[in-house]
């Protein structure tokens, strides 16, 4: 059975969130349990405060992450994967392993493609 065109668009929109550079890092860092914002920023490395904020909001909006504010002074905020987000960890890990396993072949294919394009 062929997937419907609208189904493919819906899947593409979801995969765009999950597959963006920073979401993958955040999902992987939250696998071990709740983390605070600055801890996530340190663990992810190279992400700006604004980009981490946007990434966490997007993941929260999609139901993959929860944000819990604790009424302390100063306020404490924890981010944690939801059940839905935890269910995504295994496919993300599998995709990561696939990428690691095939990275060299992909880089070689890119080089061959670029060489043909530049030559002609």
C-alpha positions as CSV (number, residue, x, y, z in Angstrom):
1,X,0.0,0.0,0.0
2,X,1.4,3.4,-1.0
3,X,1.4,6.1,1.6
4,X,-0.9,9.1,0.9
5,X,0.7,12.3,-0.2
6,X,-0.5,14.1,2.9
7,X,0.8,11.4,5.1
8,X,4.3,11.9,3.6
9,X,4.1,15.6,4.3
10,X,3.1,15.0,7.9
11,X,6.0,12.6,8.3
12,X,8.4,15.0,6.7
13,X,7.4,17.7,9.1
14,X,8.0,15.5,12.1
15,X,11.3,14.2,10.8
16,X,12.4,17.8,10.2
17,X,12.1,18.4,13.9
18,X,13.7,15.2,15.0
19,X,16.4,15.4,12.4
20,X,17.6,18.9,12.9
21,X,21.1,19.2,14.2
22,X,20.4,20.3,17.7
23,X,17.3,18.3,18.5
24,X,19.2,15.1,18.0
25,X,21.9,16.2,20.5
26,X,19.3,17.3,23.1
27,X,17.3,14.1,22.8
28,X,20.5,12.1,23.3
29,X,21.6,14.2,26.3
30,X,18.2,13.8,28.0
31,X,18.2,10.0,27.7
32,X,19.8,9.7,31.2
33,X,17.2,11.7,32.9
34,X,16.2,15.3,33.6
35,X,18.7,18.1,33.0
36,X,18.7,21.8,33.7
37,X,19.2,24.3,30.9
38,X,22.9,25.2,31.6
39,X,23.7,21.5,32.0
40,X,22.2,20.8,28.6
41,X,24.1,23.7,27.1
42,X,27.3,22.4,28.5
43,X,26.7,18.8,27.4
44,X,25.6,19.7,23.9
45,X,28.5,22.1,23.4
46,X,28.6,24.7,20.6
47,X,24.9,25.7,20.9
48,X,23.9,29.2,21.7
49,X,21.5,30.0,24.5
50,X,18.9,31.2,22.0
51,X,19.2,28.1,19.8
52,X,18.9,25.8,22.8
53,X,15.8,27.7,23.9
54,X,14.3,27.4,20.5
55,X,15.1,23.7,20.3
56,X,13.7,22.9,23.7
57,X,10.5,24.9,22.8
58,X,10.1,22.9,19.6
59,X,10.6,19.6,21.3
60,X,8.2,20.6,24.1
61,X,5.6,21.7,21.5
62,X,5.9,18.4,19.7
63,X,5.4,16.5,23.0
64,X,8.9,15.1,23.2
65,X,10.1,17.1,26.2
66,X,8.5,18.4,29.3
67,X,9.6,21.5,31.1
68,X,9.1,21.6,34.9
69,X,9.5,24.8,36.9
70,X,10.3,24.3,40.6
71,X,9.1,27.2,42.9
72,X,12.5,27.9,44.4
73,X,14.7,31.0,44.6
74,X,16.3,31.2,42.1
75,X,13.7,29.2,40.1
76,X,14.9,25.8,38.9
77,X,13.7,24.4,35.5
78,X,14.2,20.8,34.5
79,X,13.8,19.4,31.0
80,X,13.0,15.7,30.6
81,X,12.0,13.4,27.8
82,X,8.3,12.4,27.8
83,X,7.3,8.8,27.1
84,X,7.0,9.8,23.4
85,X,10.5,11.3,23.5
86,X,11.9,8.2,25.2
87,X,10.4,6.1,22.4
88,X,12.3,8.2,19.9
89,X,15.7,7.5,21.6
90,X,16.2,4.1,20.1
91,X,15.4,5.1,16.5
92,X,17.7,8.2,16.9
93,X,20.5,6.0,18.2
94,X,20.0,3.5,15.4
95,X,20.1,6.3,12.8
96,X,23.3,7.6,14.5
97,X,24.9,4.2,14.3
98,X,24.0,3.9,10.7
99,X,25.5,7.3,9.9
100,X,28.7,6.5,11.8
101,X,29.0,3.1,10.0
102,X,28.4,4.7,6.5
103,X,30.0,8.1,6.9
104,X,33.1,7.3,4.9
105,X,31.1,5.8,2.0
106,X,28.8,8.9,2.0
107,X,31.8,11.2,2.0
108,X,33.4,9.3,-0.9
109,X,30.1,9.5,-2.9
110,X,29.9,13.2,-2.3
111,X,33.5,13.7,-3.4
112,X,32.8,11.7,-6.6
113,X,29.7,13.7,-7.3
114,X,31.4,17.0,-6.7
115,X,34.3,16.0,-8.9
116,X,32.0,15.1,-11.8
117,X,30.0,18.4,-11.4
118,X,33.1,20.5,-11.2
119,X,34.6,18.8,-14.3
120,X,31.6,19.2,-16.5
